[in-house]
Amino acid sequence: MHYFHYIDDQLCCEDVPVLSVAQAVGTPFYLYSHRTLKRHFEVFDSAFKDIPHIICFSAKANSNGAILRIFINEGSGIDIVSGGELYRALEAGADPRKIVYSGVGKREEEIRYALKSDILMFNVESSQELEAINEYAGRMGVVARISLRVNPDVDPMTHPHISTGMKENKFGIDINKSLEEYRHAERLKHIEVIGVDCHIGSQITQIAPFIDALDRLKELIASLRNEGVGIRYLDLGGGLGITYDQETPPHPADYAKAIMDRARDIDCTFIFEPGRVIVGNAGILVSEVLYTKTNADKRFVIVDAGMNDLLRPSLYDSYHKIQPVELKGRKSILSDVVGPICESGDYLARGRAIPGLERGELMAVMSAGAYGFSMSSNYNSRPRVPEVLVKDGMFYVIRSRETLADLARGESIPDFLR
């Protein structure tokens, strides 16, 4: 559940009218509910209370420092995929020994940064990466703790762009070759093998793919232990989906029960990397209607938020519910909600029956807390929007709106052009 609801026909975040936030910070902006964020984390974490586990929130879903700090204060670790995310996690106060580092393209300086920070482990995605980590750790006189990210060739039954655990995906090491890769890792002087990792995709709405992957990992762990490899951690990644439209994803408690029923005989600390399921429905994108028009019997609602602010609809044809900030009892009209970006693919909704919004009115794009701001850009030289957090009847700007000067920061014009 989430805490976005109508009070006297006004959309509110917890008890704060969205309109009052818009009047203070302008549009567009992202708005998050602290109560929702905290509740979602507590529900997910408590679902696994009966087994040793670490929750490592997936920073790629939403990397704002205030959001990370909420989860860190609840005992969360962080799942990272870049040196930038490591920096954000540490700045937010994360315990380095609760940080796991995935990603297929780790650069030398990023690996060194993680080694210096003494993170819990690298989730290694290729043979060459394993060799590189061993080399850099040797130069630094340290030992790198690692797991191998195993690709189990399991169909997560999600959008192809967010499927990561099939053999045609770029992620991980073929499970059929993983045993030999682990043997090789064991022989490396500056590597300590401590875990097995797997992540099969995102926005998964069925339990079966997770169980299929777990069964394959159990067999691998048994084989490794038979050879004396000390596996202490099993990282099952993230990927649990949320309701955007008509999806019926499993509740975290049901997901946890299925995992625990299948894995109680595995003597490991489990690592989970939830992202979307924690933050997705805890945030919205608020936008103002600039104009409306009709072309060839097609109605367009033109708003001040575009694909640079929320990329998911254009990239994945994803559904986000559109709600008016003020209910006015108007009938719904079939409309395209489009932004100001000079691309035909710049839309937030297409062919959608929505209330007849008019110029100057506000709308909320729901379920925008995950992969919203974190995927935003300055395309068309548009400053990125502010992020706002509501807690206990107050709202706090946790990221200021960028200025026009911010757009040119770091640029320089050579003298020969002057």
C-alpha positions as CSV (number, residue, x, y, z in Angstrom):
1,M,0.0,0.0,0.0
2,H,1.0,3.7,-0.2
3,Y,0.0,6.9,1.4
4,F,-1.1,8.9,-1.7
5,H,-4.9,9.6,-1.4
6,Y,-7.6,12.2,-1.8
7,I,-8.8,14.3,1.1
8,D,-11.7,16.6,0.2
9,D,-11.0,16.1,-3.5
10,Q,-7.3,17.1,-3.1
11,L,-4.6,14.6,-3.8
12,C,-2.4,14.3,-0.7
13,C,1.0,12.7,0.1
14,E,0.3,11.4,3.6
15,D,-1.5,14.5,5.0
16,V,0.1,17.1,2.8
17,P,-1.8,18.4,-0.2
18,V,0.2,18.0,-3.4
19,L,-1.0,21.4,-4.6
20,S,0.7,23.1,-1.6
21,V,4.0,21.5,-2.5
22,A,3.6,22.5,-6.1
23,Q,2.9,26.1,-5.1
24,A,6.2,26.1,-3.1
25,V,8.6,24.4,-5.5
26,G,7.0,24.7,-8.9
27,T,6.5,21.9,-11.4
28,P,7.6,19.3,-12.5
29,F,8.9,17.6,-9.3
30,Y,9.2,14.2,-7.7
31,L,7.4,13.7,-4.4
32,Y,8.0,10.8,-2.0
33,S,6.2,9.6,1.1
34,H,8.5,8.8,4.1
35,R,5.8,6.7,5.7
36,T,5.4,4.6,2.6
37,L,9.2,4.1,2.1
38,K,9.7,3.1,5.8
39,R,6.7,0.8,5.7
40,H,7.7,-1.0,2.5
41,F,11.2,-1.6,3.8
42,E,9.9,-2.9,7.2
43,V,7.5,-5.3,5.4
44,F,10.2,-6.7,3.2
45,D,12.8,-7.0,5.9
46,S,10.5,-8.6,8.5
47,A,9.3,-11.2,5.9
48,F,12.8,-12.8,6.2
49,K,13.1,-12.5,10.0
50,D,13.4,-16.3,10.4
51,I,16.6,-16.6,8.4
52,P,20.0,-14.9,8.5
53,H,19.8,-12.1,5.9
54,I,21.0,-8.7,4.8
55,I,18.7,-6.4,2.8
56,C,20.8,-4.4,0.3
57,F,18.6,-1.7,-1.2
58,S,19.2,-1.4,-5.0
59,A,20.6,2.2,-5.4
60,K,19.9,2.2,-9.1
61,A,16.2,2.3,-8.4
62,N,16.5,5.6,-6.5
63,S,19.9,6.9,-5.4
64,N,18.9,10.2,-3.6
65,G,21.0,10.4,-0.4
66,A,18.0,11.1,1.8
67,I,16.2,8.0,0.4
68,L,19.3,5.9,1.0
69,R,19.6,7.2,4.5
70,I,16.0,6.2,5.4
71,F,16.9,2.6,4.6
72,I,20.3,2.7,6.1
73,N,18.7,4.0,9.4
74,E,16.5,0.9,9.2
75,G,19.6,-1.4,9.0
76,S,19.8,-1.7,5.2
77,G,22.9,-2.3,3.2
78,I,23.2,-1.1,-0.4
79,D,23.5,-2.9,-3.8
80,I,25.6,-0.8,-6.1
81,V,26.6,-1.0,-9.8
82,S,29.1,1.9,-10.1
83,G,31.7,3.9,-8.3
84,G,29.2,6.8,-8.2
85,E,26.7,4.7,-6.3
86,L,29.4,3.6,-3.9
87,Y,30.2,7.2,-3.2
88,R,26.5,8.0,-2.7
89,A,26.1,5.0,-0.3
90,L,29.1,5.9,1.8
91,E,28.0,9.6,1.9
92,A,24.6,8.5,3.1
93,G,26.3,6.5,6.0
94,A,26.1,2.9,4.7
95,D,28.2,0.3,6.4
96,P,30.8,-0.8,3.8
97,R,30.4,-4.4,5.0
98,K,26.8,-4.3,3.9
99,I,27.6,-3.1,0.3
100,V,27.6,-5.5,-2.6
101,Y,28.9,-4.5,-6.0
102,S,27.5,-5.9,-9.3
103,G,27.7,-4.7,-12.9
104,V,29.4,-6.0,-16.0
105,G,31.7,-3.1,-16.6
106,K,33.6,-2.2,-13.4
107,R,36.5,0.2,-14.2
108,E,39.9,-0.1,-12.5
109,E,39.4,3.1,-10.4
110,E,36.0,1.8,-9.3
111,I,37.4,-1.6,-8.2
112,R,40.2,0.2,-6.3
113,Y,37.7,2.5,-4.6
114,A,35.6,-0.5,-3.5
115,L,38.7,-2.4,-2.3
116,K,39.8,0.6,-0.3
117,S,36.3,1.0,1.2
118,D,36.4,-2.7,2.2
119,I,33.0,-3.5,0.9
120,L,31.4,-6.9,1.7
121,M,31.9,-8.4,-1.8
122,F,32.1,-8.0,-5.5
123,N,29.5,-9.9,-7.6
124,V,31.9,-10.9,-10.4
125,E,30.4,-11.0,-13.9
126,S,33.2,-12.4,-16.1
127,S,36.5,-14.3,-16.1
128,Q,38.4,-11.2,-17.1
129,E,36.8,-9.1,-14.3
130,L,37.9,-11.8,-11.8
131,E,41.5,-11.6,-13.1
132,A,41.4,-7.8,-12.9
133,I,40.1,-7.7,-9.3
134,N,42.8,-10.2,-8.3
135,E,45.5,-8.0,-10.0
136,Y,44.3,-4.7,-8.4
137,A,43.9,-6.3,-5.0
138,G,47.4,-7.7,-5.3
139,R,48.9,-4.3,-6.1
140,M,47.1,-2.9,-3.1
141,G,48.2,-5.7,-0.8
142,V,44.6,-6.8,0.1
143,V,42.3,-9.7,-0.5
144,A,39.0,-9.1,-2.4
145,R,35.9,-10.9,-1.2
146,I,33.9,-12.1,-4.2
147,S,30.9,-14.1,-5.3
148,L,30.3,-15.0,-8.9
149,R,27.1,-13.7,-10.5
150,V,25.7,-16.9,-12.0
151,N,23.4,-16.7,-15.0
152,P,20.9,-19.5,-14.5
153,D,19.1,-19.2,-17.9
154,V,15.7,-18.7,-16.2
155,D,13.0,-16.7,-18.0
156,P,11.7,-14.1,-15.6
157,M,8.7,-13.4,-17.8
158,T,9.2,-9.7,-17.8
159,H,10.0,-7.0,-20.4
160,P,13.0,-8.1,-22.5
161,H,14.9,-4.9,-21.6
162,I,14.8,-5.8,-17.9
163,S,15.4,-9.5,-18.2
164,T,18.9,-10.3,-16.9
165,G,19.1,-14.0,-16.1
166,M,18.8,-15.7,-19.5
167,K,21.8,-17.0,-21.5
168,E,21.4,-14.3,-24.2
169,N,21.7,-11.5,-21.6
170,K,25.0,-9.8,-21.0
171,F,24.9,-10.4,-17.2
172,G,26.7,-13.0,-15.2
173,I,28.5,-16.2,-15.9
174,D,26.9,-19.2,-17.6
175,I,25.8,-21.6,-14.8
176,N,27.2,-24.5,-16.8
177,K,30.7,-22.9,-16.7
178,S,30.4,-21.5,-13.1
179,L,31.9,-24.5,-11.3
180,E,35.1,-24.3,-13.3
181,E,35.2,-20.5,-12.8
182,Y,34.9,-21.0,-9.0
183,R,37.8,-23.5,-9.1
184,H,39.9,-20.9,-10.9
185,A,38.9,-18.2,-8.3
186,E,40.0,-20.4,-5.5
187,R,43.5,-20.6,-7.0
188,L,43.9,-16.8,-7.1
189,K,46.1,-15.4,-4.4
190,H,44.2,-12.2,-3.7
191,I,40.7,-13.5,-4.0
192,E,38.5,-14.9,-1.2
193,V,35.4,-16.7,-2.5
194,I,32.5,-16.2,0.0
195,G,29.3,-16.3,-2.0
196,V,27.1,-17.1,-4.9
197,D,25.0,-14.4,-6.6
198,C,22.1,-14.3,-9.1
199,H,19.8,-11.7,-10.4
200,I,17.3,-12.7,-13.1
201,G,15.4,-9.5,-13.9
202,S,13.2,-6.7,-12.8
203,Q,9.4,-6.1,-12.4
204,I,8.9,-9.9,-11.9
205,T,5.3,-10.7,-11.0
206,Q,5.5,-14.4,-10.4
207,I,7.3,-16.5,-7.8
208,A,8.1,-19.4,-10.0
209,P,11.2,-17.8,-11.8
210,F,12.8,-17.0,-8.4
211,I,12.3,-20.6,-7.3
212,D,13.7,-22.0,-10.5
213,A,16.8,-19.9,-10.1
214,L,17.2,-20.9,-6.5
215,D,17.0,-24.6,-7.2
216,R,19.8,-24.3,-9.7
217,L,21.9,-22.3,-7.2
218,K,21.3,-24.9,-4.5
219,E,22.9,-27.5,-6.8
220,L,25.8,-25.3,-7.5
221,I,26.4,-24.6,-3.8
222,A,26.3,-28.3,-3.0
223,S,28.9,-29.0,-5.6
224,L,31.1,-26.1,-4.4
225,R,30.9,-27.3,-0.8
226,N,31.8,-30.8,-1.8
227,E,35.0,-29.4,-3.2
228,G,35.7,-27.4,0.0
229,V,34.7,-24.0,-1.2
230,G,33.4,-22.0,1.7
231,I,30.2,-20.4,0.5
232,R,28.8,-18.2,3.3
233,Y,26.5,-15.9,1.3
234,L,23.7,-16.5,-1.2
235,D,22.7,-13.3,-3.0
236,L,19.3,-13.8,-4.7
237,G,19.2,-10.2,-6.1
238,G,16.0,-8.3,-6.4
239,G,13.4,-8.0,-9.1
240,L,10.1,-8.4,-7.3
241,G,7.5,-6.4,-9.1
242,I,4.8,-3.9,-8.1
243,T,1.3,-2.9,-9.3
244,Y,1.4,-0.2,-12.0
245,D,-1.9,-1.2,-13.7
246,Q,-3.5,-4.6,-13.5
247,E,-0.4,-6.6,-12.3
248,T,-0.8,-8.9,-9.3
249,P,2.7,-9.4,-8.0
250,P,3.2,-11.6,-4.9
251,H,3.2,-9.9,-1.5
252,P,6.8,-9.9,0.0
253,A,5.6,-12.2,2.7
254,D,4.5,-14.8,0.1
255,Y,7.7,-14.3,-1.8
256,A,9.7,-14.8,1.4
257,K,7.8,-17.9,2.4
258,A,8.4,-19.6,-0.9
259,I,12.1,-18.8,-0.7
260,M,12.5,-19.9,2.9
261,D,10.5,-23.1,2.3
262,R,12.9,-24.0,-0.5
263,A,16.1,-22.8,1.2
264,R,16.0,-23.6,4.9
265,D,18.6,-26.4,4.4
266,I,21.2,-23.9,2.9
267,D,23.5,-22.8,5.6
268,C,24.1,-19.3,4.3
269,T,23.3,-15.6,5.0
270,F,20.9,-14.6,2.4
271,I,21.3,-11.2,0.6
272,F,18.3,-9.6,-1.1
273,E,18.5,-6.5,-3.3
274,P,15.0,-5.0,-3.5
275,G,14.6,-1.7,-5.3
276,R,11.3,-1.1,-7.2
277,V,9.2,-3.0,-4.6
278,I,10.4,-0.6,-1.9
279,V,10.3,2.7,-3.7
280,G,8.2,2.3,-6.8
281,N,4.8,3.2,-5.3
282,A,6.3,5.5,-2.7
283,G,6.8,8.3,-5.2
284,I,5.0,10.3,-7.9
285,L,5.9,12.8,-10.6
286,V,3.8,16.0,-10.5
287,S,3.3,18.0,-13.7
288,E,1.3,21.0,-14.9
289,V,-0.8,21.0,-18.1
290,L,0.6,23.6,-20.4
291,Y,-1.8,23.2,-23.3
292,T,-4.4,20.9,-24.8
293,K,-5.1,20.4,-28.5
294,T,-6.9,18.1,-30.9
295,N,-5.3,16.8,-34.2
296,A,-7.4,14.6,-36.5
297,D,-9.8,13.7,-33.6
298,K,-6.9,12.8,-31.3
299,R,-6.7,14.8,-28.1
300,F,-3.3,15.7,-26.7
301,V,-2.6,16.9,-23.1
302,I,0.7,18.7,-23.2
303,V,2.5,18.8,-19.9
304,D,5.7,20.3,-18.5
305,A,7.3,16.9,-17.7
306,G,8.8,14.8,-20.5
307,M,10.8,11.7,-21.3
308,N,13.9,13.3,-19.9
309,D,12.1,13.4,-16.5
310,L,10.5,10.0,-16.6
311,L,11.9,7.7,-19.3
312,R,10.1,4.5,-18.6
313,P,7.0,5.0,-20.8
314,S,9.2,5.9,-23.8
315,L,11.8,3.2,-23.2
316,Y,9.6,0.3,-22.1
317,D,6.1,1.5,-23.1
318,S,5.4,1.3,-19.4
319,Y,2.1,2.1,-17.8
320,H,1.9,4.8,-15.2
321,K,-1.5,5.8,-13.8
322,I,-2.4,9.4,-14.4
323,Q,-4.4,11.2,-11.7
324,P,-5.6,14.8,-11.3
325,V,-4.3,16.6,-8.3
326,E,-7.7,18.1,-7.8
327,L,-10.9,16.1,-8.5
328,K,-13.4,18.2,-10.4
329,G,-15.9,15.6,-11.4
330,R,-15.1,15.7,-15.1
331,K,-15.8,12.8,-17.4
332,S,-12.8,10.9,-18.8
333,I,-11.6,11.7,-22.3
334,L,-9.3,9.4,-24.5
335,S,-6.0,11.4,-24.6
336,D,-2.3,11.2,-25.1
337,V,-0.3,12.8,-22.3
338,V,2.8,14.2,-24.0
339,G,5.8,16.3,-22.9
340,P,7.8,19.2,-24.4
341,I,10.7,17.1,-25.8
342,C,11.3,17.1,-29.5
343,E,10.7,13.4,-30.0
344,S,7.6,11.6,-31.1
345,G,8.4,9.1,-28.4
346,D,8.0,11.7,-25.7
347,Y,4.9,10.6,-23.9
348,L,3.7,9.7,-20.4
349,A,0.5,7.9,-21.5
350,R,-1.0,7.1,-24.9
351,G,-4.7,6.4,-25.8
352,R,-5.6,6.7,-22.1
353,A,-9.0,7.6,-20.7
354,I,-8.2,10.3,-18.2
355,P,-10.3,13.1,-16.6
356,G,-10.5,16.2,-18.9
357,L,-7.5,18.1,-17.6
358,E,-7.3,21.7,-18.7
359,R,-4.5,24.2,-19.0
360,G,-2.9,25.2,-15.7
361,E,-4.2,22.2,-13.8
362,L,-1.9,19.6,-12.2
363,M,-1.6,15.9,-12.7
364,A,0.2,13.2,-10.9
365,V,2.1,10.4,-12.6
366,M,1.8,7.5,-10.1
367,S,4.3,4.8,-9.2
368,A,7.2,6.9,-10.2
369,G,9.5,6.4,-7.2
370,A,11.7,3.8,-8.9
371,Y,13.7,4.4,-12.0
372,G,12.3,7.9,-12.3
373,F,14.7,10.6,-11.3
374,S,17.6,8.1,-11.4
375,M,17.1,7.6,-15.1
376,S,16.4,11.3,-15.8
377,S,18.6,13.5,-18.1
378,N,19.2,17.0,-19.4
379,Y,18.1,16.1,-22.9
380,N,16.9,19.2,-24.8
381,S,18.9,21.2,-22.2
382,R,16.2,20.8,-19.6
383,P,17.3,21.3,-15.9
384,R,16.5,18.2,-13.8
385,V,13.6,18.5,-11.5
386,P,13.6,18.8,-7.7
387,E,12.8,15.9,-5.3
388,V,10.7,16.4,-2.3
389,L,10.1,14.2,0.8
390,V,7.0,14.3,3.0
391,K,7.2,13.3,6.7
392,D,4.8,14.0,9.6
393,G,2.9,16.8,7.9
394,M,6.0,18.6,6.6
395,F,7.8,18.5,3.3
396,Y,11.5,18.8,2.6
397,V,13.3,19.5,-0.6
398,I,15.9,16.7,-0.8
399,R,17.2,17.8,-4.2
400,S,17.0,21.3,-5.5
401,R,15.8,22.1,-9.1
402,E,18.8,22.5,-11.4
403,T,19.5,26.0,-12.8
404,L,20.3,26.9,-16.3
405,A,23.9,27.5,-15.1
406,D,24.0,23.9,-13.9
407,L,23.5,22.8,-17.5
408,A,26.9,24.2,-18.6
409,R,28.9,23.3,-15.5
410,G,32.2,21.7,-16.5
411,E,32.0,23.0,-20.1
412,S,34.6,25.3,-21.5
413,I,35.0,27.1,-24.8
414,P,38.6,27.0,-26.2
415,D,40.3,30.3,-26.9
416,F,40.5,29.6,-30.6
417,L,36.7,29.7,-30.7
418,R,36.5,33.1,-29.0
